[in-house]
Amino acid sequence: MILEVAILNIKQGLTREFEASFKEASRIIASMKGYIKHELQSCMENDHQYILLVHWETLEDHTVGFRESQPYQEWKALLHHYYDPFPTVEHYELVQLDR
């Protein structure tokens, strides 16, 4: 399983609109192959900052399957105009710690 992590900085004064658009966009991402779950959390210290966490079965499910799909174009149209600056997206995998 892969965890996609993105810090989203939303343009001042647009957080409510962003949240409404994200609710709609959530249906898009949830329909994709390899999608497991996602969550959006708001930052307590910065009211215009969020973190998006998406669990995927594989890295390619996100980087190829989602990002190269037509539904991604809809996602992009719904959300990308809210970001300033555009977010960096990174991927993580669980570290197995033996006891």
C-alpha positions as CSV (number, residue, x, y, z in Angstrom):
1,M,0.0,0.0,0.0
2,I,1.2,3.5,-0.9
3,L,0.3,6.7,1.0
4,E,0.1,9.9,-1.1
5,V,0.6,13.0,0.9
6,A,-0.1,16.6,-0.3
7,I,0.0,19.8,1.7
8,L,-2.6,22.1,0.1
9,N,-2.4,25.8,0.6
10,I,-5.6,27.4,-0.5
11,K,-5.9,31.0,-1.7
12,Q,-7.1,33.3,1.1
13,G,-10.9,33.6,1.4
14,L,-11.6,30.4,-0.7
15,T,-11.6,27.7,1.9
16,R,-15.3,27.1,2.0
17,E,-15.5,27.0,-1.7
18,F,-12.6,24.6,-1.8
19,E,-14.2,22.3,0.7
20,A,-17.4,22.2,-1.4
21,S,-15.4,21.4,-4.5
22,F,-13.4,18.8,-2.7
23,K,-16.5,17.0,-1.6
24,E,-17.5,16.7,-5.3
25,A,-14.0,15.7,-6.3
26,S,-13.9,13.0,-3.6
27,R,-16.4,11.0,-5.7
28,I,-14.0,11.1,-8.6
29,I,-11.0,9.8,-6.8
30,A,-12.9,7.2,-4.9
31,S,-14.0,5.6,-8.2
32,M,-10.5,5.0,-9.4
33,K,-8.8,1.6,-9.7
34,G,-6.4,1.0,-6.8
35,Y,-8.0,3.6,-4.6
36,I,-8.3,2.5,-1.0
37,K,-9.3,5.5,1.0
38,H,-8.6,9.2,1.6
39,E,-9.0,12.0,4.1
40,L,-8.6,15.7,4.1
41,Q,-7.6,17.5,7.3
42,S,-7.5,21.2,8.0
43,C,-4.5,22.7,9.7
44,M,-5.2,24.2,13.2
45,E,-2.4,26.8,12.9
46,N,-3.1,27.9,9.4
47,D,-6.7,28.2,8.4
48,H,-6.0,28.1,4.7
49,Q,-3.9,24.9,4.8
50,Y,-5.0,21.3,4.5
51,I,-3.3,17.9,4.2
52,L,-4.6,15.3,1.8
53,L,-3.8,11.7,2.5
54,V,-4.7,9.1,-0.1
55,H,-4.1,5.4,0.2
56,W,-3.5,3.5,-3.1
57,E,-2.8,-0.1,-3.7
58,T,0.3,0.8,-5.9
59,L,2.2,3.9,-6.8
60,E,1.2,3.4,-10.5
61,D,-2.5,3.4,-9.5
62,H,-1.9,7.1,-8.6
63,T,0.8,8.3,-10.9
64,V,-0.5,6.5,-14.1
65,G,-4.0,5.2,-13.5
66,F,-5.3,8.4,-11.9
67,R,-3.2,11.2,-13.2
68,E,-3.4,10.0,-16.8
69,S,-7.1,9.4,-16.8
70,Q,-10.1,11.5,-18.0
71,P,-11.5,11.7,-14.4
72,Y,-8.2,13.4,-13.4
73,Q,-9.0,16.2,-15.8
74,E,-12.3,16.7,-13.9
75,W,-10.5,16.6,-10.6
76,K,-8.0,19.2,-11.9
77,A,-10.8,21.5,-13.1
78,L,-12.5,21.3,-9.8
79,L,-9.5,21.9,-7.5
80,H,-6.3,23.2,-9.1
81,H,-7.4,26.8,-9.3
82,Y,-7.6,27.0,-5.4
83,Y,-3.9,26.2,-4.8
84,D,-1.2,28.9,-4.1
85,P,1.4,27.6,-4.4
86,F,0.8,24.4,-6.3
87,P,1.3,21.5,-3.9
88,T,4.1,19.1,-3.9
89,V,2.8,15.5,-3.8
90,E,5.0,12.8,-2.2
91,H,4.5,9.1,-1.8
92,Y,5.3,6.9,1.3
93,E,5.3,3.3,2.1
94,L,5.0,1.7,5.5
95,V,8.3,0.8,7.2
96,Q,8.1,-2.7,8.7
97,L,9.8,-2.6,12.1
98,D,10.7,-6.0,13.6
99,R,10.5,-6.2,17.3
